[in-house]
């Protein structure tokens, strides 16, 4: 009787782990990379009213290198993703840059240099560590969330990114649960990660933090 019991336990463990280990081909085998190039031109001419400046115009070339790794084999899979972005100014004068008198904020597509003009180029590199158990994934580092409570803005030369922790679980059929804490944001016309704040809240952005959570059903 004792022999039967000892031989059956490893078999039960193997059956339980089989669905987990067969989901990932490997860290390198499942990796993929993508290079995206964007060319964007903005011309916003305020012909009437009190808008200042009266004309905003910028033209730039963007490059996005998006690397996504697979997961290591086993019950707990580990991986790492990377996102490199570069924006190059093709045309933008001091008179047509969105904020020519201050470096507190950028223009339509580019950050503002110390002389009030758009910078010649700006770049960022974001790294995300990830861990997967069954159908639950945790991501720490650079994030591109698309949730009802928080979603990235990708309407310029380079997309907006966030920094923090995000956990997504699909272990329960027809349900997706997402939770985490996102602390910092890199705007689409910036290369700096800044603390998050709600507009009009009266707090400095560097002192702000935002926690996010959501749950959704899959039809």
Phi, psi and omega in degrees: 000321182293325179295320180296319181294317182291328181281336183279334183294311177301325179296320179293320179294318180298319179294324181289326183271345184303314180297335182279317186284334183274354182284334184244128177283335179148164182299317182272319185298325181268004182285150176210154180226147182220133176249122180243137178240134181233138173235114187235135177234128178244135174219105181241101185256109178272090187285342180216164180093188185259016181298138181220125002286163185286338180220133177238125185213125178213149181221131182208164177243129181242147178230131178233120175252114187245111179251128178235121180271167169276201179239149173295152181286151179125178181296327178246114180263139181236141179206177179213137177245159179216144179226113177252133183227140179221129176242129182242128180282127174261325178199132174181119180262165180297328180284342182247001174283144190300325187228069190287346184260358185205152177259013182292334179212162184271186179267206181293322184230340187234153171293163180264132177280174184295338180267008179088359179263165175291142178294156178292323179201158174211149186211157176214156174226121179243137181238138181231120172272142184221152182220136182229131173231118184056240180252024177247130182234134174246134181233131182230126180128226180284128184234151173232074187288147173224083183230163179301328183267344181200127178217146181288155177255118184240040185257021181225198183297316178235146183284158172285143176228163182231162177238132179162203181239134177224130179240128180235129181235131175236027181292332178267122184305136176070011178229144172233122179249131181230134178210165178160190177222124180246123189252328187226158183221142171250114183292162184291344178243038183211161173244009182252140171270123184238155176297149184270147177210153176276133182303131178082007183280346177079017178243151176291146183296325183293341182262001186264148174221147179228129174259141182230146172205150179201161174219138181221158177253150177259119182296000000 
